[in-house]
């Protein structure tokens, strides 16, 4: 079975992201201090949106020949709205 390179790239990014989440949880348990746990957690808040943007961008590149410009614009606008919702305070 031949894996699609785009799908493999997206899945690899998600696996790396998930591994970082698990490592962060283990670090929180190891340090067992609220201020350090909050620092680790806030660091993860930067990683999540970057992974979202990266995997979406890779997927859009893979779909570029199959999607119209208007559909790509809607997808980009949707990701933009997600980012605004996540990052706005």
N, C-alpha and C positions, 0 to 999 in steps of 0.2 A: 504494500500500500504506500503510495507516494503522498507525502504531506504537502499541502500548499504552503509556500514560503511565507506568504503574508500571514496566514493563520498561525503558523509556527512562531513567527516573530511576535505576534500579539499575545499568544499563549505564554511565550517565554517571558515577556515583560510582566505579565500578570503573576507568573510563578515567582519571579524575582521580588515583585511587590509583596506577595503573600509571605515569602521567606523573611523579608524585612519586618513585616508585621509580627511574625512569630518571634523573631530575634528581639524585637522591641519589648514584647510581652515578657520574655524571659529576663531581659535586663531589668525591667520594672520589678519583677519578683526578686531578682538577685539583690538589687540595691535596697528594696523595701523601705524607700523614703518617698513621701508624697511629693516633695519639690522636685526630686529627680525623675519621678514617674511623670509629672506634668511636663517637664522639659523634654523627655523622650516622646511623650504623646504629641506635643506641639511640633516636634520635628517631623513626625509622621504626617501632620496636617499639610506639610509642603510636598511630601512624596505623592500622596493620593491624587491631587489634581494634575501633577506632572505625568503620572502614569495614565490617567484618563485622557489627557490631551495626546499623549504619544500613541496609545493604542488606537484612538479614534483617527489620528492622522495616518497611521499605517493602514488602517482599514479603508480610509478614503482614497489613499493612493492605489490600493488594490481594486477599488470599485470605480476609479476615475473613468475608465473607458465604458462602463456600464450605466453610469448615472448622468443625468442631464445637469447643466450648470445650475438650474433653479433648485433641483433636489440637493445638490452639494451645498448650495447657499443655505437652504433650510437646515441641513444637518449642522453646518458650521454655526448658524445662529442658535440652534438648540444647545450646542456645547458651550457657546458663549454665555447663554442664559444660565446654564448650570454653574459655570465658573463664577459668574456674578453672584448667584445665590449662595455659593459655597464661601466665597472670599469676602463678601460684603459684611460689615459689622454693624 
